[in-house]
């Protein structure tokens, strides 16, 4: 993080919303470190809500936001410790963190109980994600009990707890300029990784070899990690939606489905491409692929400001259902297939999800029981699919064909922008790219 101003602006917005509701204190901890096995930790990843407001990536940290006549942001973090820095790396420490992250106050995390209790006293409300982390629930309870212990001295504990996520989720749904810039970069890195994967994948290669190419491309371009476990699924594995073993040898005639995206400075990308490892689609593969692509194109046309969230899904389902009937995979009228949801045999997931700091990002999909309208600055995926498992009533030519096509979309004033469009997607683009050996020329 080079510029703390976007994070400060978000804190100021949250403080203003809290003030409109009568004030109070927001308590936002970061994620704990997690043991992988014995004394080895998983690689640390900050809490998304905490990072959204601070830009601070170290563990053992807490943000307090005090709304009122004199609003202030208070960060608690680890002290500088030269000995531990030899083992674990750089720490900002409270003094450097105050200026670096544009905080009003900073304290050592060791002073947590005292600082928390003192800032909860005589406040009208707490904004906190109660139940999200049992350890922090206990710490907050301890601080509240400390405040209540001083009631005879005229000190009152906050009588109300609000879920801070209700406010933050609405903020996170609309991406600011700095977020959009990061997501564009993450999308470009991931699109290039998919291009390289198409260059590498061929019969006889193991799925994990292609996975290695994808994730090397992420790191070489500066991304910190995959945003989620990469899916590299060949043949029948492509019909397993969350397949992550990635250990099969790719065979002649296979389609390969790759669902992989990088995380860059906290922000996720999420792309799926499906392509023939031999470089040419067979007739049945082409039929399913072009059906899914048509469904995605229909969903893209419905992704625009003012349209309800579910409109892209409904558009994709209508195309898929009609196509599955035409291919003989479903029987009956279109109305019957849609009403009975017969299409779910081959298309069992939704057409997209919010995208941002989390790959399935924060934010409600309905408001007042109705699908919420899309707004400029929202980011989401558009990812229809079709998965055909062997069955007596399914023509054998379609067996084990799994196709998903996924792009990341930014809602704009006049539609949407697919920020991952650089990854080849049409049948012609894929076949031309693979025939040329992956050369741009």
NORTA-V269148 format. One record per backbone hydrogen bond with DSSP energy under -1.0 kcal/mol. CO is the residue of the C=O (numbers start at 1). NH is the residue of the N-H. Records with the same first field share a line. If there is no record, write none. Layout:
CO=NH / NH
//
This chain:
4=8
5=9
6=10
7=11
8=12
9=13
10=14
11=15
12=16
13=17
14=18
15=19
16=20
18=23
19=22
24=67
25=127
26=65
28=63
34=42
37=40
40=36 / 37
47=51
48=52
49=53
50=54
51=55
61=30
62=76
63=28
64=74
65=26
66=72
72=66
73=104 / 105
74=64
75=107
76=62
77=109
81=85
82=86
84=88
85=89
93=97
94=98
96=100
97=101
98=103
105=75
107=77
108=111
109=112
111=115
112=116
113=117
114=118
115=119
116=120
117=121
120=123
125=25
126=162
127=27
128=130
129=132
133=137
134=138
135=139
136=140
137=141
138=142
139=143
140=144
141=145
142=146
143=147
144=148
145=149
147=150
148=151
150=153 / 155
151=154
156=122
160=126
162=128
163=166
164=168
165=169
167=171
168=172
169=173
176=180
177=181
178=182
179=183
180=184
181=185
182=186
183=187
184=188
185=189
186=190
187=191
188=192
189=193
190=194
191=195
192=196
193=197
194=198
195=199
196=200
197=201
202=205
205=250
206=209 / 210
207=211
208=212
209=213
210=214
211=215
212=216
213=217
214=218
215=219
216=220
217=221
218=223
219=222
225=263
231=259
233=257
234=237
235=238
236=239
237=240
240=243
248=207
250=204
251=254
254=277
255=235
256=275
257=233
258=273
259=231
261=227
262=269
263=224 / 225
264=267
267=264
271=260
272=406
273=258
275=256
276=279
282=286
283=287
284=288
285=289
286=290
287=291
288=292
289=293
290=294
291=295
292=296
293=297
294=298
295=299
296=300
297=301
300=303
302=304
304=307
307=374
308=311
310=314
311=315
312=316
313=317
314=318
315=319
316=320
317=321
318=322
319=323
320=324
321=325
322=326
323=327
324=329 / 330
325=328
333=337
334=338
335=339
336=340
337=342
341=344
342=345
343=346 / 347
346=387
351=383
353=381
354=361
356=268
358=356
365=372
367=370
370=367
372=309
374=306
375=378
377=175
378=411
379=355
380=409
382=407
384=405
386=403
388=400
391=394
395=398
396=399
398=401
401=388
403=386
406=272
407=382
408=419
409=380
410=417
411=377
412=305
415=412
417=410 / 419
418=421
420=423
426=430
427=431
428=432
429=433
430=434
431=435
432=436
433=438
434=437
436=439
//
